[in-house]
Amino acid sequence: MADNIAEKENIYIKRVSLKYRNLNDKPDSYEEEKLIFFEKLKEDNKLNPDSEVFEKTDNSYRYMKPIIANKSCLQCHGTKSEV
């Protein structure tokens, strides 16, 4: 789905994680900083589906929003300790 949107809109979409399984999901330094921010929100019980970060640079936009996994997600995508 993300690939279709990216192609149609001529944008780059990437999924990243601090606990990545695939090297393609390894965050760059900006992404890592924002993922840590989301982890802090989670620890403080402030993370919600509307949590997001957005930044405009000279030639691009950076947007991140957490994917909040629930129990049904973990049946296919691994245990909570792995995600």
ZIWO-V933017 format. One record per residue. RES is the residue in three letters. PHI is phi in degrees with one decimal (999 if undefined). Layout:
res=RES phi=PHI
res=RES phi=PHI
This chain:
res=MET phi=999
res=ALA phi=-61.9
res=ASP phi=-63.5
res=ASN phi=-64.3
res=ILE phi=-64.2
res=ALA phi=-59.0
res=GLU phi=-66.0
res=LYS phi=-63.0
res=GLU phi=-94.9
res=ASN phi=56.1
res=ILE phi=-129.2
res=TYR phi=-109.2
res=ILE phi=-119.2
res=LYS phi=-138.7
res=ARG phi=-102.7
res=VAL phi=-131.3
res=SER phi=-154.7
res=LEU phi=-71.4
res=LYS phi=-111.1
res=TYR phi=-71.2
res=ARG phi=-101.8
res=ASN phi=-109.4
res=LEU phi=-58.5
res=ASN phi=-66.7
res=ASP phi=-97.5
res=LYS phi=-70.6
res=PRO phi=-75.0
res=ASP phi=-79.9
res=SER phi=-63.3
res=TYR phi=-62.4
res=GLU phi=-62.6
res=GLU phi=-61.4
res=GLU phi=-58.9
res=LYS phi=-72.3
res=LEU phi=-64.3
res=ILE phi=-64.6
res=PHE phi=-58.4
res=PHE phi=-63.6
res=GLU phi=-61.0
res=LYS phi=-63.3
res=LEU phi=-58.8
res=LYS phi=-62.4
res=GLU phi=-60.1
res=ASP phi=-89.8
res=ASN phi=56.1
res=LYS phi=-116.4
res=LEU phi=-77.2
res=ASN phi=-146.9
res=PRO phi=-60.3
res=ASP phi=-93.1
res=SER phi=-64.0
res=GLU phi=-164.2
res=VAL phi=-132.6
res=PHE phi=-143.3
res=GLU phi=-144.5
res=LYS phi=-105.3
res=THR phi=-109.2
res=ASP phi=-58.6
res=ASN phi=-128.6
res=SER phi=-158.8
res=TYR phi=-120.3
res=ARG phi=-121.2
res=TYR phi=-133.1
res=MET phi=-136.0
res=LYS phi=-142.9
res=PRO phi=-72.0
res=ILE phi=-96.5
res=ILE phi=-91.3
res=ALA phi=-81.5
res=ASN phi=-114.5
res=LYS phi=-55.9
res=SER phi=-66.7
res=CYS phi=-64.1
res=LEU phi=-71.4
res=GLN phi=-61.7
res=CYS phi=-102.2
res=HIS phi=-105.2
res=GLY phi=106.8
res=THR phi=-78.6
res=LYS phi=-57.2
res=SER phi=-67.9
res=GLU phi=-90.7
res=VAL phi=-101.8
